[in-house]
Amino acid sequence: MSFNTFGKIFRFTTWGESHGPAIGCIIDGCPPNITISEKDIQKDMDKRRPGQSKFTTQRKESDKVIILSGVFQGKTTGTPISIIIYNTDKRSRDYESIKEKFRPGHADYTYFKKYGIRDFRGGGRQSARETACRVAAGAVAKTVLKNILGKKFNVIGAVTQLGLMSCDKSNWNDKEINKNPFFCPDKKSVKLWEKYLLAVRKSGSSCGAIIELRASGVPAGLGAPIYSKLDTDIAASLMSINAVKGVNIGAGMNSAFLTGEENSDEIRKSSGKVKFKSNNAGGILGGISSGQNILASFAVKPTSSILNTRETINKKGKNTKISVKGRHDPCVGIRAVPIGEAMLSCVLLDHLLMHRAQCG
C-alpha cells in the first residue's frame, strides 16, 4: 500500500492497524531545537481518546504516546521523530461474526476489491484508529508553530452541527469547547444535544456532524497561487480524514448564494494596519493567506457501524444482511475535532517552512 505519507517539507508517515499491537507515526522535516515532550503531545491525544463519555465508543485506550527518536534532552534534533502508541483494549472477537460480510458505508468492499485481502478486525488500516497518529503529528506541528509565530498563533475546532441540531455560532466561546463532551462552542446547545444524541444511540442508529476550524495568528503569504494553494492543501488534508464527505473554506458552498458585493471582503487601512471588513474567503485569497483568521469547516457522515440491520453482500457475492455489534461512536464527528485541528496545523507548518525556503 502506497500513500501513507502526508506533507512536503513537514511530513509524517503513519503505520499500523486498529487491532494490531500498536500504531504510530514517523515525522520528518521538523526543525531542530524545538522544546517538546511526550506530555505536550499527550494533551491533544487526550482530546481524541475514546471512552471518555457515554457519547463516544467505549473502547478504553489510554493513547499514551512514546517518543522513540528525534528528541534529545527535551529538544527536537532535526532527525525523524518516531512515535508509537500501543493498542491495549482490542476486542477482535466482536468482528468474527461479520468477517465474511461487507459493512455498508465502510471501505470493506472497496478495500477488498483493490487489494484482494483485508483485516476485518475493526477495519484494520482503514479504521479511524489511524487518526490517533495524525493527532500526535499535529501536536508536534502546533508546538513548532507556536515557537515560530508566538502566542498569537492558535488553532481551535468545534462541533457546530450535530445531526439535525445546529448551535448558535454567535454564542461561540473558546473556553466552553473543552467543557462539554461535544466540543460545542455554544453552552446553550449542550443540553439539547445530549438529549438528541442519547435518542439516536438508543434507536441503534447514528448521526453526522459539522466541525469548524479557526486558526489565528497566521501571517500573510503562505501558499502558492497555482498547484499548492493553501486552501487546496487544507481541503485535501481534511478530506483525508475518515468519514469526511465535504469541506468548506470560509463561506465555501454558501458563497454561491451571495452577491459580488456581499462576498467581497472589502479592505481598508486603519492606524497603519490593513483590515478586512469581512472574511468570506476564509483568510485565503488566490491560494495565499491574507493575514486574517483561517476558517475551514468539514462535514462528517453518520457512523456506518450501526445496530440496525442493513442489506449487504458477502465475499462470495451473495446477498445477506448485517447488524454491526461492538463499541462504536453514535457520532464519529465529535472525536474528529482534534483530528481536524491536527491536520490544519500540519498544513500550516508545512506551508510556513516552504514559504521560508523560497522567500526567506
C-alpha positions in Angstrom: 0.0 0.0 0.0 1.4 3.4 -1.1 0.5 6.9 0.0 0.8 6.7 3.8 2.8 10.0 3.9 1.4 13.5 4.1 3.2 16.8 3.6 6.0 18.2 1.5 8.7 19.6 3.9 7.0 18.8 7.3 6.0 15.2 6.5 4.6 12.4 8.6 4.0 8.8 7.8 1.5 6.7 9.8 1.5 2.9 10.2 -0.4 0.2 12.0 -3.9 -1.3 12.2 -6.9 -0.9 14.5 -6.4 -4.3 16.2 -2.7 -4.7 15.7 -0.2 -4.5 18.6 0.5 -0.8 18.0 0.1 2.2 15.7 2.5 5.1 15.2 4.0 7.7 13.0 7.3 9.0 11.8 7.6 12.8 11.5 10.3 14.1 9.1 11.3 17.7 8.4 10.7 19.0 11.9 13.0 22.0 12.7 15.7 21.4 15.4 15.9 22.9 18.8 12.2 23.0 19.5 11.3 22.2 23.1 8.8 19.3 23.2 7.9 16.4 25.4 5.5 13.5 25.4 3.4 15.5 27.8 2.9 18.2 25.2 1.7 15.7 22.7 -0.5 13.8 25.2 -2.7 16.9 25.7 -4.0 16.6 22.2 -4.1 12.9 22.3 -6.4 13.0 25.4 -8.9 15.2 23.4 -9.3 12.4 20.8 -9.0 9.5 23.2 -12.1 7.1 23.1 -14.2 6.0 26.1 -14.3 9.4 27.8 -18.1 9.8 27.8 -21.3 7.9 27.0 -21.4 9.7 23.7 -18.3 8.0 22.2 -17.1 4.5 21.7 -16.4 2.7 25.0 -13.2 1.2 23.7 -10.7 2.1 26.5 -7.5 3.2 25.0 -5.1 5.4 27.0 -3.5 6.5 23.7 -0.2 7.0 25.6 2.5 8.3 23.2 6.1 7.2 23.5 8.8 9.1 21.6 11.4 6.7 20.2 13.6 9.1 18.4 14.2 12.6 17.2 14.2 14.3 20.6 17.2 14.7 22.8 17.4 16.4 26.2 13.9 17.7 25.6 14.5 19.3 22.2 14.0 18.2 18.6 17.2 17.2 16.8 16.0 17.7 13.3 16.1 14.0 12.7 13.0 11.8 12.2 10.7 11.8 15.2 9.3 8.3 15.8 6.2 7.9 17.9 4.5 4.7 19.0 1.0 4.2 20.6 0.2 0.7 21.9 -3.3 -0.7 21.4 -4.4 -2.0 24.8 -8.2 -2.7 24.5 -8.8 -4.7 21.4 -11.9 -6.9 21.2 -11.4 -8.6 17.8 -14.0 -11.3 18.6 -16.7 -8.6 18.0 -15.9 -8.9 14.3 -15.8 -12.7 13.9 -19.5 -13.0 13.0 -19.2 -10.4 10.2 -15.8 -11.1 8.8 -17.2 -12.6 5.6 -19.6 -9.6 5.1 -19.0 -6.1 3.8 -20.3 -3.4 6.1 -22.4 -0.8 4.2 -20.9 2.6 4.3 -17.4 1.3 5.2 -14.4 0.7 3.0 -14.6 -3.0 3.4 -15.9 -3.7 -0.2 -13.6 -1.2 -2.0 -10.5 -2.2 0.1 -11.1 -5.9 -0.7 -11.6 -5.2 -4.5 -8.4 -3.2 -4.6 -6.1 -5.5 -2.5 -7.8 -8.9 -2.5 -7.3 -9.1 1.2 -8.4 -7.1 4.3 -8.0 -7.1 8.0 -11.6 -7.3 9.2 -10.8 -6.6 12.8 -12.2 -3.1 13.3 -11.4 -2.2 9.7 -7.7 -2.7 10.0 -5.7 0.0 8.3 -8.9 1.8 7.1 -10.0 2.3 10.7 -10.3 5.7 12.2 -7.9 4.4 14.9 -5.2 5.6 12.5 -6.1 9.2 13.2 -4.5 9.0 16.6 -1.2 9.1 14.8 -2.3 12.3 12.9 -3.1 13.9 16.2 0.4 13.1 17.5 1.9 14.7 14.4 -0.4 17.7 14.7 0.6 18.3 18.3 4.3 18.5 17.2 3.3 20.9 14.4 1.3 23.1 16.8 4.3 23.2 19.1 6.7 24.3 16.3 4.2 26.9 15.0 3.8 28.5 18.5 7.6 28.5 18.8 8.0 30.4 15.5 4.9 32.6 15.4 4.5 33.2 19.2 1.5 33.1 21.5 -0.7 34.9 19.0 -0.9 31.7 16.9 -3.8 29.3 17.8 -5.8 26.6 16.2 -9.2 25.6 17.6 -12.0 23.5 16.4 -15.6 22.9 17.5 -18.7 20.9 16.5 -21.2 23.4 15.1 -23.8 20.9 13.9 -24.8 17.6 15.4 -27.1 15.7 13.1 -30.2 17.9 12.8 -29.2 20.1 15.7 -27.2 23.2 15.0 -25.7 25.7 17.5 -25.8 29.4 17.6 -22.3 30.4 16.4 -22.9 34.0 17.6 -22.5 32.5 21.1 -19.1 30.9 20.2 -16.9 30.8 23.3 -13.5 29.2 23.0 -13.5 28.4 26.7 -16.7 26.4 26.5 -15.5 24.0 23.9 -13.5 21.7 26.2 -16.0 21.9 29.0 -18.6 19.6 27.3 -18.4 16.2 25.6 -19.5 17.5 22.2 -16.8 20.2 21.8 -19.7 22.6 21.3 -18.8 26.4 21.4 -22.4 27.3 22.4 -23.2 26.5 26.1 -26.9 26.8 25.5 -26.9 23.9 23.0 -25.2 21.3 25.1 -28.3 20.0 27.0 -30.4 19.8 23.8 -27.5 17.9 22.0 -27.2 15.5 24.9 -30.9 14.6 24.7 -30.8 14.3 20.9 -27.7 12.1 20.7 -28.9 9.8 23.5 -32.1 9.2 21.5 -30.0 8.5 18.3 -27.9 5.9 20.2 -30.9 4.3 21.8 -32.5 3.8 18.4 -29.5 1.9 17.2 -28.6 4.5 14.6 -26.1 7.3 14.3 -25.7 10.9 13.1 -23.2 13.1 11.3 -21.7 16.4 12.3 -20.0 19.6 11.0 -16.8 20.8 12.6 -15.5 24.3 12.2 -11.8 25.2 12.5 -10.3 28.6 13.2 -6.6 29.4 13.1 -5.5 32.8 14.3 -2.1 34.5 14.2 -1.3 33.1 10.7 0.9 35.5 8.7 0.1 36.7 5.2 2.0 35.0 2.3 1.6 31.3 3.0 0.6 29.2 0.0 1.3 29.3 -3.8 -1.0 30.6 -6.5 -1.4 27.5 -8.6 -0.7 23.9 -7.7 0.0 24.3 -4.0 -2.7 26.7 -2.9 -3.1 26.9 0.9 -6.8 26.2 0.6 -6.2 23.3 -1.7 -3.9 21.6 0.8 -6.2 22.3 3.7 -9.1 20.8 1.8 -7.1 17.7 0.9 -5.9 17.3 4.5 -9.4 17.4 5.9 -10.9 15.2 3.1 -8.3 12.6 4.0 -9.9 12.2 7.5 -12.1 9.1 7.8 -15.8 9.7 7.1 -15.3 13.3 5.9 -17.5 14.0 2.8 -17.3 17.7 2.4 -15.0 20.7 3.1 -15.7 24.5 3.1 -13.1 27.3 3.2 -14.6 30.4 4.5 -18.2 30.9 3.1 -17.5 27.8 1.0 -20.5 26.4 -0.7 -22.6 29.2 0.7 -20.7 31.7 -1.4 -22.8 30.6 -4.4 -25.8 32.3 -2.7 -24.0 35.7 -2.2 -23.8 38.7 -4.5 -20.5 40.1 -5.5 -21.0 43.0 -3.0 -21.8 40.6 -0.2 -19.0 38.2 -0.9 -16.1 40.6 -1.5 -14.1 41.1 1.7 -13.5 44.9 1.5 -10.1 46.1 2.5 -9.2 49.3 4.4 -6.1 50.7 6.2 -6.5 51.9 9.7 -3.9 53.0 12.2 -1.2 51.8 9.8 -2.7 48.3 9.7 -4.6 46.5 6.8 -8.0 45.4 7.9 -10.8 43.4 6.1 -14.5 44.2 6.7 -15.4 40.5 6.4 -13.8 37.1 5.9 -15.9 35.1 3.4 -12.6 34.0 1.8 -11.6 32.2 5.0 -8.3 34.1 5.2 -7.1 32.8 1.8 -7.0 34.8 -1.4 -5.7 33.2 -4.6 -4.3 30.3 -2.6 -2.3 32.6 -0.4 -3.0 33.5 3.2 -4.2 37.1 3.8 -3.3 37.5 7.4 -6.9 37.0 8.5 -8.0 34.1 10.5 -8.0 30.9 8.5 -11.6 29.5 8.6 -12.5 26.0 7.4 -15.3 23.5 8.1 -15.9 19.9 7.2 -18.8 17.5 7.2 -18.5 14.1 8.8 -21.0 11.4 7.7 -23.0 9.3 10.2 -21.2 6.4 11.7 -21.6 3.4 9.3 -21.4 0.8 12.1 -24.9 0.7 13.4 -27.0 -1.9 15.3 -30.0 -1.7 12.9 -30.0 -4.4 10.3 -28.9 -3.4 6.8 -28.7 -5.3 3.5 -25.3 -6.1 2.0 -23.3 -8.9 0.3 -20.6 -11.3 1.4 -17.2 -12.1 0.0 -18.8 -14.7 -2.4 -21.1 -12.0 -3.8 -24.3 -13.4 -2.2 -27.0 -11.2 -0.8 -27.2 -11.2 3.0 -28.0 -8.9 6.0 -25.8 -7.4 8.7 -26.0 -5.8 12.1 -22.8 -4.4 13.5 -22.3 -5.2 17.2 -19.4 -3.9 19.3 -18.3 -0.5 20.6 -19.0 2.4 18.1 -19.5 6.1 18.3 -23.1 7.3 17.7 -21.4 10.3 16.1 -17.8 10.0 14.9 -17.8 13.7 14.2 -17.3 14.5 17.9 -13.8 13.0 18.1 -12.9 14.5 14.7 -12.4 17.9 16.3 -8.8 17.3 17.4 -8.1 15.4 14.2 -9.1 18.5 12.2 -7.0 20.7 14.4 -4.0 18.4 13.8 -4.4 18.3 10.0 -4.8 22.1 9.7 -1.7 22.6 12.0 0.4 20.2 9.8 -0.6 22.1 6.6 0.1 25.5 8.1 3.6 24.4 9.3 4.4 22.8 6.0 3.5 26.0 4.1 5.3 28.2 6.6 8.5 26.1 6.0 8.0 26.2 2.2 7.5 30.0 2.4 10.7 30.4 4.4 12.6 28.2 1.9 11.5 30.4 -1.1 11.1 33.9 0.4 13.4 33.9 3.4 
